[in-house]
């Protein structure tokens, strides 16, 4: 079986067999942004190697990605595919071109209420403005993907990211009934006084879930498999919502807010505040995507790269910090149901495009990235190699039983 590895000449310092974690013992300190953002020197665990440190030229050069107007596509879909198909075809063309190159594009006229987005950013201010002790009520437990994490100091011992996050699950309904999983998370984890937080993010996740399914229709059209295949695949999805907070850093040239990685999930829908920091590695160098308050930044993740049989690619990206202003972003990660087998539609497999990756379940890839491997330039390839070395793991990852 051929395993696609992408264009190695574009990847900075790509490694043939990257270690899952840094050597050394876990740090003994806690990341308290209220204190560390004012310190002239930063702890050594946050200092990145010279070849990975941010460079000023990356902030100066913008990555040109399409600004996709979803309005025409959404109207065409609402009309049952009748009427002028021109706007829908143009959307498909723009997305196809972007996903074949670097997997990033922006969407406007997406139908998400601006007041809801503003409210989600406002609530984030409230949470990350609390004391470290209060935020740790929702502390992420080892091996888990959700909860509060202060720079992931519990998982890694070096090259720590300069950030705080709060992550929680959102399950899309497969039967049309609205759920309350996000609201329940805030109330049950942090207490009744955080009900408003839960209400805001419940509505935000519902909007992101619907938008992501609409984008999946666009992706299906752009790949020539029809607009219903991927929407149906992600019906009843088990997704993740993450709030990112990057405090100011007095030595931003030494560290990163988020290190270089490809998202292991299927699709990321990101809304940035007005402070820049997102950078994408494309054309052999780092380039920035400036904030646009009207737009969501969308990028392909590893799981959808596997679903597209390698035709669309996930792309290396990172976040940088600065010494004056905190940066916030809202990231919604669309993921399949945990036990759903990730396998490309048969239309995407032919002599020119043989199977690129083995079947696997999202739960297997998620566990791999949480317990065994730090996401980087080649997460999906490392996961594939791991499965091929361990036949029992491959069977379990594909949702098979020992008897089958």
Buried (B, 14 or more C-beta within 10 A) or exposed (E): EEBBBBEEEBBEEBEEEBEEBEEEEEBEEBBBBEEBBEEEEBBEBBBBEEEBBBEEEBBEEEBEBBEBBBBBBBBBBEEEEEEEBEBBBBBBBBBBEBBEBBBBBBBEBBEBEEEBBEBBBEBBEEBBEBEBEEBBEBEBEEEEBBBBBBBBBBBBBBBBBBBBBBBBBBBBBEEEEEBEBBBEBBBEBBEEEBEEBBBBBBBBBBBBBBBBBBBBBBBBBBBEBBBEBBBBBBBBBBBBBBBBBBBBBBBBBBBBBBBBBBBBBBBBBBBBBEBBBBBBBBEEBBBBBEBBEEBBBBBBBBBBBBBBBBBBBBBBBBBBBBEEBBBBBBBBBBBBBBEBBBBBBEEBBEEEBEBBBBBBBBBBBBBBBBEEBBBBBBBBBBBBEBBEEEEEBBBBBBBBEEEE
